[in-house]
Amino acid sequence: MTALLVCCGLATLDVVQVVDRLPAADEKIVARSLDVTFGGPAANAAATAAALGVRTVLVTALGTGPVADLVRTGLAAAGVEVVDLLDGPGTPAVSTVLVTQGTGERAVVSVNAVGVRDLTGPAGRLDVLVGATTLLVDGHHLGAAEVLAADAAGRGIPVLLDGGSWKPGLDGLLAHVDHAVLSADFRLPDGTHDLLDRVADLGPRLVAQSAGAGPVRVRTVDADGRRASAVLHPPVVPAAEVVDTLGAGDVLHGATAASLAAGHDVLTALADGIARASESVRHPGALGWVP
């Protein structure tokens, strides 16, 4: 089996500045450094998988223009093939990212995919899943993601959700998702905190939720509907060694998807992703861990 990962979701242009601390209201501060690169959960996951040697295709919305060209060039340099849902002028979102020196914590401001038109139609005309061994979706460009996820389910291709946050309509996508890996901040619209079973009720056979540097809680559902729980512990990274947490969650999802695409079972794949994410925080940038 030749591994092929297809990712569908958000790509952005990230303007990343490292600061000693976040500015207060009406305050100006001087950054230690500046980096301009592509970002977004699906894009970072795709680049992670490509760095791990898995052929990866990213279905996203870039359009044409200088910002789109910067993102497209960066993704190509990272080894990611791009399928653009926009066939004319457009621009990816620009994310402003502040990374705090000393703690590695990050603050992000972005419009994400807000304002991008419904892309259901273009996704339905793309035969990008031929030969795919896993599909990753991040919940952005939801119309396109749902079309591809339904197609993947029909082909027997496992579908992995990067659940960063709840988005209106996500329940429709979850009906086609096999494995949902949620962030620590993920909440259902009613504010439910202990949500593994609630999300499993919507379709996935495995639901996991990360907790930063803490244990990852897992709920599995077998073919007979029986549920089981597990806890996966990430490697301990001393606080003094944490350089940058930006993109750690994307590394988790990308490495998990790469392992799934290579044919590993989901718990093995998730453990691989957790280990890669833990290593990534020791280095600057989402892909700083790559040898």
C-alpha positions as CSV (number, residue, x, y, z in Angstrom):
1,M,0.0,0.0,0.0
2,T,1.3,3.4,-1.0
3,A,0.3,6.0,1.7
4,L,-1.6,9.0,0.4
5,L,-3.0,11.6,2.8
6,V,-5.6,14.1,1.6
7,C,-6.2,17.1,3.9
8,C,-9.2,19.5,3.5
9,G,-9.3,22.7,5.4
10,L,-7.8,26.0,6.2
11,A,-4.6,27.6,4.9
12,T,-3.5,31.0,6.1
13,L,-0.6,33.4,5.9
14,D,0.9,33.6,9.5
15,V,2.8,36.7,10.7
16,V,4.6,35.3,13.7
17,Q,6.4,37.6,16.2
18,V,8.2,36.5,19.3
19,V,7.8,38.9,22.3
20,D,8.9,39.0,25.9
21,R,5.2,39.4,27.0
22,L,1.9,40.3,25.4
23,P,1.2,44.0,25.2
24,A,-1.3,45.7,27.4
25,A,-4.1,47.9,26.1
26,D,-2.8,50.9,24.0
27,E,0.8,49.6,24.5
28,K,3.4,49.2,21.8
29,I,6.3,46.7,22.3
30,V,9.2,45.6,20.2
31,A,9.3,42.0,19.0
32,R,12.4,39.8,19.2
33,S,11.9,38.3,15.8
34,L,9.5,38.1,12.9
35,D,8.6,35.1,10.6
36,V,6.1,35.1,7.7
37,T,5.0,31.6,6.7
38,F,1.9,29.6,5.8
39,G,-0.3,28.3,8.7
40,G,-3.7,26.9,9.4
41,P,-4.6,23.6,11.0
42,A,-5.0,21.6,7.8
43,A,-2.0,23.2,6.1
44,N,0.3,22.6,9.1
45,A,-1.0,19.0,9.4
46,A,-0.3,18.4,5.7
47,A,3.2,19.8,6.0
48,T,3.8,17.6,9.0
49,A,2.7,14.5,7.1
50,A,4.8,15.4,4.1
51,A,7.9,15.9,6.4
52,L,7.3,12.4,7.7
53,G,7.5,11.0,4.2
54,V,3.8,10.6,3.3
55,R,2.6,12.0,0.0
56,T,0.1,14.7,1.0
57,V,-2.5,16.7,-0.9
58,L,-4.2,19.8,0.6
59,V,-7.6,20.8,-0.6
60,T,-8.1,24.4,0.5
61,A,-9.1,27.9,-0.7
62,L,-6.2,30.2,-1.9
63,G,-7.3,32.0,-5.0
64,T,-4.9,34.3,-6.9
65,G,-3.0,37.3,-5.6
66,P,0.2,38.0,-3.7
67,V,-0.9,36.5,-0.4
68,A,-2.1,33.4,-2.1
69,D,1.2,33.1,-4.0
70,L,3.2,33.3,-0.7
71,V,1.1,30.5,0.9
72,R,1.2,28.4,-2.3
73,T,5.0,28.7,-2.6
74,G,5.5,27.8,1.1
75,L,3.3,24.8,0.9
76,A,5.1,23.6,-2.3
77,A,8.5,24.0,-0.5
78,A,7.1,21.9,2.3
79,G,6.3,19.1,-0.2
80,V,2.5,19.6,-0.1
81,E,0.5,19.3,-3.3
82,V,-2.3,21.9,-3.4
83,V,-5.8,21.6,-4.9
84,D,-7.3,25.1,-4.9
85,L,-11.1,25.4,-4.5
86,L,-11.0,29.0,-5.7
87,D,-10.6,29.4,-9.5
88,G,-10.2,33.2,-9.5
89,P,-9.2,36.1,-7.4
90,G,-9.2,35.5,-3.6
91,T,-6.9,35.7,-0.6
92,P,-6.2,33.4,2.3
93,A,-6.8,34.7,5.8
94,V,-3.8,36.4,7.5
95,S,-3.2,35.3,11.1
96,T,-1.4,37.5,13.6
97,V,0.5,35.3,16.0
98,L,2.4,36.4,19.2
99,V,4.7,33.8,20.8
100,T,5.8,34.6,24.3
101,Q,9.6,34.1,24.8
102,G,10.2,32.0,27.9
103,T,6.9,30.1,28.0
104,G,6.3,29.2,24.3
105,E,2.6,30.2,24.7
106,R,1.0,31.8,21.7
107,A,-1.9,34.2,21.0
108,V,-3.6,34.1,17.6
109,V,-5.9,36.5,15.8
110,S,-7.4,35.4,12.5
111,V,-10.6,35.6,10.5
112,N,-10.1,32.0,9.5
113,A,-12.5,31.1,6.6
114,V,-15.1,33.7,7.4
115,G,-16.4,35.3,4.3
116,V,-15.3,32.5,1.9
117,R,-18.2,31.4,-0.2
118,D,-19.7,27.9,0.0
119,L,-17.3,25.6,-1.8
120,T,-19.4,22.4,-1.8
121,G,-19.7,22.4,-5.6
122,P,-16.0,22.5,-6.5
123,A,-15.2,19.8,-4.0
124,G,-17.8,17.5,-5.6
125,R,-16.0,17.8,-8.9
126,L,-12.6,16.9,-7.6
127,D,-11.5,13.3,-7.7
128,V,-8.7,13.8,-5.2
129,L,-9.5,10.7,-3.1
130,V,-8.5,8.2,-5.8
131,G,-5.7,6.2,-4.1
132,A,-6.1,8.0,-0.8
133,T,-5.5,6.0,2.4
134,T,-6.7,8.7,4.9
135,L,-8.6,11.9,4.8
136,L,-8.1,14.7,7.4
137,V,-10.6,17.5,7.8
138,D,-10.3,20.4,10.2
139,G,-13.9,21.7,10.0
140,H,-13.1,24.8,7.9
141,H,-14.5,25.0,4.4
142,L,-17.2,22.8,5.8
143,G,-19.2,22.3,2.6
144,A,-16.2,20.9,0.8
145,A,-15.1,18.9,3.8
146,E,-18.5,17.2,4.1
147,V,-18.6,16.3,0.4
148,L,-15.1,14.7,0.6
149,A,-15.8,13.0,3.9
150,A,-19.0,11.4,2.6
151,D,-17.1,10.2,-0.5
152,A,-14.3,8.9,1.7
153,A,-16.7,7.0,3.9
154,G,-18.2,5.4,0.7
155,R,-14.7,4.3,-0.4
156,G,-13.8,2.9,3.0
157,I,-11.1,5.6,3.5
158,P,-10.7,6.5,7.2
159,V,-11.6,10.1,8.1
160,L,-9.9,11.9,10.9
161,L,-11.2,15.2,12.3
162,D,-8.9,17.8,13.8
163,G,-11.5,19.3,16.2
164,G,-10.1,22.6,17.2
165,S,-13.5,24.1,18.0
166,W,-17.2,23.6,17.3
167,K,-18.4,25.2,14.1
168,P,-22.1,25.4,13.0
169,G,-22.9,22.4,10.9
170,L,-20.1,20.2,12.3
171,D,-22.6,17.6,13.3
172,G,-23.2,16.8,9.6
173,L,-19.5,16.3,9.1
174,L,-19.1,14.2,12.2
175,A,-21.6,11.7,10.7
176,H,-18.8,10.7,8.2
177,V,-15.9,10.9,10.6
178,D,-14.2,7.7,12.0
179,H,-11.8,9.3,14.4
180,A,-12.2,12.7,16.1
181,V,-9.2,14.2,17.9
182,L,-10.4,17.3,19.8
183,S,-8.4,20.2,21.4
184,A,-8.6,20.9,25.1
185,D,-10.7,24.0,24.3
186,F,-13.3,22.1,22.2
187,R,-16.9,22.6,23.5
188,L,-20.3,21.6,22.2
189,P,-22.7,24.5,21.7
190,D,-24.4,23.9,25.1
191,G,-21.0,24.3,26.8
192,T,-20.6,20.6,27.7
193,H,-17.1,19.9,29.0
194,D,-17.0,16.1,29.4
195,L,-18.0,15.5,25.8
196,L,-16.3,12.3,24.6
197,D,-19.5,10.3,24.7
198,R,-21.6,13.1,23.3
199,V,-19.3,13.5,20.2
200,A,-19.2,9.7,19.8
201,D,-23.0,9.7,19.6
202,L,-22.6,11.8,16.4
203,G,-20.7,9.1,14.6
204,P,-17.0,8.7,15.3
205,R,-15.7,5.3,16.5
206,L,-12.9,7.0,18.4
207,V,-13.0,10.3,20.2
208,A,-9.9,11.7,21.9
209,Q,-9.3,15.0,23.6
210,S,-5.9,16.5,24.3
211,A,-5.0,18.6,27.3
212,G,-1.9,20.5,26.5
213,A,1.0,18.7,28.1
214,G,-1.5,16.5,30.1
215,P,-2.9,13.1,29.3
216,V,-5.0,12.5,26.2
217,R,-8.4,10.9,27.1
218,V,-9.8,8.4,24.6
219,R,-13.2,6.9,24.1
220,T,-13.7,4.0,21.6
221,V,-16.8,2.4,20.2
222,D,-16.7,-1.2,18.8
223,A,-18.9,-2.7,16.1
224,D,-21.4,-3.8,18.7
225,G,-21.7,-0.3,20.2
226,R,-19.7,-1.2,23.4
227,R,-17.6,1.7,24.7
228,A,-14.2,1.7,26.3
229,S,-11.9,4.3,27.8
230,A,-8.2,4.8,27.6
231,V,-5.6,7.4,28.6
232,L,-2.5,8.1,26.6
233,H,0.4,10.0,28.4
234,P,2.6,12.2,26.3
235,P,6.4,12.3,27.0
236,V,7.2,14.8,29.7
237,V,8.8,18.0,28.4
238,P,10.3,20.1,31.2
239,A,9.0,23.7,31.2
240,A,12.6,25.0,30.7
241,E,12.8,23.1,27.4
242,V,9.5,24.5,25.9
243,V,10.3,26.9,23.1
244,D,7.1,27.3,21.1
245,T,3.7,25.7,21.4
246,L,2.5,27.2,18.2
247,G,1.3,24.4,15.9
248,A,1.8,21.6,18.4
249,G,-1.9,20.5,18.0
250,D,-1.5,20.6,14.2
251,V,1.6,18.4,14.5
252,L,-0.4,16.0,16.6
253,H,-3.1,15.7,13.9
254,G,-0.7,15.6,11.0
255,A,1.5,12.9,12.5
256,T,-1.6,10.9,13.5
257,A,-3.0,11.2,10.0
258,A,0.4,10.2,8.5
259,S,0.5,7.1,10.6
260,L,-3.1,6.2,9.8
261,A,-2.3,6.7,6.1
262,A,0.7,4.3,6.4
263,G,-1.7,1.6,7.6
264,H,-1.2,1.7,11.4
265,D,-4.2,1.2,13.7
266,V,-5.7,4.3,15.2
267,L,-4.4,4.0,18.7
268,T,-0.8,3.4,17.4
269,A,-1.3,6.4,15.1
270,L,-2.5,8.6,17.9
271,A,0.4,7.6,20.1
272,D,2.8,8.5,17.2
273,G,1.0,11.9,16.9
274,I,1.3,12.6,20.6
275,A,5.0,11.8,20.6
276,R,5.7,14.1,17.6
277,A,3.6,16.9,19.2
278,S,5.6,16.7,22.4
279,E,8.9,16.9,20.5
280,S,7.7,19.9,18.5
281,V,7.4,22.2,21.5
282,R,11.1,22.0,22.0
283,H,11.7,23.9,18.7
284,P,10.5,27.1,17.1
285,G,7.6,26.9,14.6
286,A,5.3,24.1,13.9
287,L,7.9,22.2,11.8
288,G,11.0,23.1,13.8
289,W,11.3,19.5,15.0
290,V,11.9,18.2,11.4
291,P,15.5,16.9,11.2
